[in-house]
Amino acid sequence: LYPVLEKAGDKTLLISETALGTLVDICEACSYDSLQRLINENSDYLVNGISLNLRQLAHQPHASQVLDTMLRHSDASLLPLVEDVIQDVLSTLDQSYNNQASTFLGVLHSVMAALVQWFGSSCGEKHRQRQTAEWQSRTLSQGQQMVTRQEVERFFLDYVRQKQIAEGNLPDAGDEEAGQYYEIPLLAKLEPNDSATEGETSLPSHAQLAKDVMERCIHLLSDGNLRVRLKVLDVLELCVTVLHPHGNHLLPMAHRVWPALVTRLISDDPLAVLRAFKVLCTLAQKCGDFLRQRFSKDVLPKLTSSLLSQAPASARAGPVYNHTLAFKLQLAVLQGLGSLCEKLDMGE
């Protein structure tokens, strides 16, 4: 099964399609009702082989193809099994950023693409709805609890005051002022108890994995190899999509990645600038006006000056110009700048 999955991830279309047909034949011969079930029920054997071969990439360079095929044809139930493999990849990447980073980034891209497929926008919408419902129910219950405590406290304070008056112990003016402030410490004690229940929830495993991968992307964005930088930008965009429902974790990561991303936007190869602008659009969509001031200060002046400088050349250019990288970059900026400013709430 392992060698067939390896061929199913081959870059040559004829080889990969033939291998997929072979996998279907294996399913029929072994009474599996789907390719997904075939992979899931043999995943422990496959993951063990991937883990061993990823440690010997010099001799087993195609282990990432097996993992990519498994992720593309399986579901989220596979994640707990491959999580240890991904942590091994991240640890190896930490120890050798300069060696075989491109191969490891291919593995991370496959994983993040699978996470987007499994926990994409629909999952994010469900998370937001569940979070809103929990917040409303918690607020309602706390409000009812607060009112109940205040009423009970006020009842006993009134009871003590009325009893003192009935016994002839009339309070002086100074005592009345003290009595007015008597309620404040008791009420203040209630607030920490209410807020103590609002602890920050821990990240689910797939979101924590995306956060760990995003940490490595920050360091690799300044790699000297253009191919590595392009792969990092692709992985980074997927990480942002997975972390989108968890804004408390996404926004600090966006803050950390911003300086390196700006460098790619304003002083890099045009191909990297094009990819970085795509990441910027995704960040703006997920983070909203959090990036508004940074964008208007660090990026927008550079983009506008670049468009103005390219305008005379593009106005005189012939039909061949439409196939150049400069034209594609100019077109992408012009098409995305309006919606980008709208997402960042820069209408004024």
N, C-alpha and C positions, 0 to 999 in steps of 0.2 A: 504493500500500500504506500509506503514512504516514497519509493522511487517514482511511482506513478503520480503522486501529488507533486513531486518535484518537477516532473515534466509538464504537469498542468499549469504550473506557474512560469513556464518558459516564455521568453519574449517572442519567439517565432509562433505565429498564429496557427500554422498547420500542426506543429507539435503539440501546442496547448489544447487545441480542439480535439485532436486524436486521443490525448490523455484523458480529457473529460469524458469522451465516449467510452474509454476503457473503464473509467470509474463507474459509469452507469451500468456497464456490463457486470462489474464486480458486485454492485448493489443487487442486481437481479439474481446473480448466481448464489449470493450469500443471504438472500431473503431480507435485505434491507429495503424499507419502503421509500427511502430518499437518500440523497448524497449527504445531507445534513446529519441524518441519523448514523450513517456509516462513519463519518468523521467524529461525531460526539462519542460513540461507543468505543472507538479505538483511540481516543484522544490522549490517554495516558501513555500509550506506546509511542505515539507520534511526538508528543511534547518531550518525552525523554530523549528521543533521537535528535530533535531540534536543539535541545539544551546542550547535548554533547557536541554536536557538530558546530554550533556557534562558537564554542571555545577553540575550535580548530579550523578557523575560516581559511587559513592558507591551504588546507587540504580538502575542506568541504565548503566551497564557496556558495553552494546553492541552498543552504539550509533556510535562508530567508524566503526562498520561493515556496517551500513547503508551508511555512507559517502563513505566508500571504494567501495561499490557496485555502488553507484551513479557515482563516478568518473570513474570507469572501463567501464561503459556502456553509458557514455555521451560524450560531446565534450567541446571545449574551451568556448562555450557560457555559461557554468555553472560557470565559474571562478568568475565573478563579484558577484554572489550570495553567494558563499562559502568563499569569501575573508574575510568577517567580522568574520565568524566562525573561520577561521585560526588565525586571529589576536587575538581573544578571547583565543584560545588555547595557543598562544605564551605568552600572558599576564599571564595566569594561570601558565604556565610553569616557567615564571620568578619569580613568587611568591612562588612556591613550587617545587624546583628542586628535592627534596628527595622523594616527595609523588607522586605516580602514573606517574612518568616520562616515564615508559615503555609504558603505554597506550597512552599517548600523542605523543610519538615518533612513535607509530603505525599509528596515524592519519597523522602526518607529512610525514611519508613514503608514505602513500597512495596519498597524495597531490602531492608530488614531483615526484612520478612515473607517475602520470597523466600529470604533466607539461612536463616531458620528452617525453611522448607519443604525446602530443599536439604540443609542441614547441621544438621538438628534432633537429636532425642534419639537416633535410631539411630546417627547419626554420632558423637555424644558417647560412646555405649556402645562403639562400635568403637575410638574413640580411647583410652578408658580400658583396654580389653582389650589393645590394642597397647602402651600405655605400661607396663602391668603386666608383660607378657611381656618387653619390652625391659629393664625394671628387674631382673627375675629372672635373665635371661640374663647381664646385665652383672655383677650381684652374684656369680653363680656363677663366671663366668670370672675376675673379680677375686680371688675367694676362692681359686680354684685357682692363680692366678698368685702370690698372696701366700704360700701354703703352699710352692710350689716355690722361691721366692726364699729363704724362711726356711730351708728344708732345705739348700739349696746353701750358704748362708752358715754355717749351723751345722756343716756337713761340713768346710768349710775351717778354721773356728776350732778344731774338734776336732783336725783334722790338724796344724795348727801347734802346738797345745798338746802333743799326743802326741809330736811330733818333738822339741820342746824337752826333754820329760821323758826321751826316749830318749838324747839327747845329754848328759844330766846337768845341764841348766839348769833346776833346780827353781825355780818361782816362789816369792817371799816372800809373807807374808800380805797385805802391801799390794798386791803385784802381782795376787794372786787377787781382791782387792776391785775393783781396776781392771779386771781381766778380766771381772768380772761386769757391769760397766757398759759394757764395750767394745761389746757387741752393740746397745746402745740407739740410738746415733747412726745405725748402719747401717740398723736397722729403721725409724727415724723418717724416713729419706730415702725410704722406699718409699711413705709415705702421700701426699705431694703428687702423686707420679706417678699414683697411683690416682684421686685426687680431681680431677686436672686433666682427666680424660676426661669428667667429668660436667658439661659446659657446658650452659647453659640453651638449649633449642631455640627457634628463632625462631617467631613466630606465622605460621600460614598466612594467605593473603591475605584470606579472608573474615573471620577472627577479628580481624585488624588493622583491617579496615574497620569492624567493629563497635566496636572500641575507639576509633577516631577519631570515630565518630558519638556514642559515649557521652560523649566529652570535651565535645562541643558541647551535649549535653543538660544537663550540669552547669551550664553558664552560662545556659541558657535556662529552667531550672526556676523562676527568679525573675522571669520576664517579667511585665509588668503586664497582658497580655492573657490572659484566662481560656482562650480557645480555643487559644492557643499553648501554655499550660501543660498542657492536656489532651492535646494532640498529643505534646508532649515526653514525658509520662509513658507514653503508648502506645509510643513509639519506644524509650524507656529499658527497658521490660519486654522488648521483643524483643532488645535488645542484650545484656541479662543472659542470655537463653536461648542466644544464639549463643556467648557467651564462657564458658558453663558448663564445657565440657571443659578450659578453660585457667585453672585456679584461681589460678596464680601471677600472672596478669594481672587476673583478675576481682576478687579480694579487695582489692587496692589501689584499684581503681576504685570498689568498693563503699564503701570508707573515704572516698573523696573526695566521693561523691554523697550520703553520709548526712546531713550538716547541711542541705542544701537539701531533701532528701526529708522530713526531720522537720518542717521549716517548713510544707511542704504538708500534712502529716498533722495538725498541731495548730492551725494558724491560716490556714485558707484557705476558699474556697467549698466547701460540702458536696459538690458534684460533683467538685471536685479532690481532696478528702479521700477520697472513695470510690475514685477512680482510683489515688491514691497508696497506699491500703491494699492494693489489688490488686498493685501493684508491690512493696510490702513482702513480701507473701506469696511472690511469685516469688523475691525476693532471699533470703528465709529458706530456701526450698527448695533454692536453688543454693549458698548460702554456708554454711548450717548454723549451728553454734554460734559462728561468727565474729562474728555480730551479737547474741549473747545478752546480753552486758552492756550494750551500747548500747540495745537494745530495752527491757530491764527498767528502765533509768535514764531514757531520753528519751521513750519512747512509751507503755509499759504504764500508768503512772500517769494519763496524760491520757486514754487510752481507757477505763479503768475509771471515772474520775470522770465522763466524758461519758455512759457507759451508766447510771450511778447517777442522774445528774441528769435523764436522759430517761425513766427508768423510770416515775415517777408519771404523766407526761403520756401515755405510750403505754398505760399500764394503763387510763386513763379514755377513751381515744380510740375513736371509732367506726370503721365499715368504710372511711370515706373516708381515714383515716390510712394505710391500706395502700398508697395510691397516691402518698404524699408522698415527697420525697427524703430527709427525715429518717428515715422508716421503712426505706427501702432501705439507707441508711448503717448504721443500727442493726442491721438483719438481716445485712448483709455482715460487720460486726465480730463479731457473735455466732456466725455460721457459721464464720468463719475464725480466730477467736482460739484455739480449742482446738488445731487442727492446726498453727497458727503456733507456739504454745508447745511443741508436741511436736517440730517440726522444729528448734527452737532448743534442745532438750534442757533444758527448764525444769521437768521433772517434780518436782524437789525443791521 
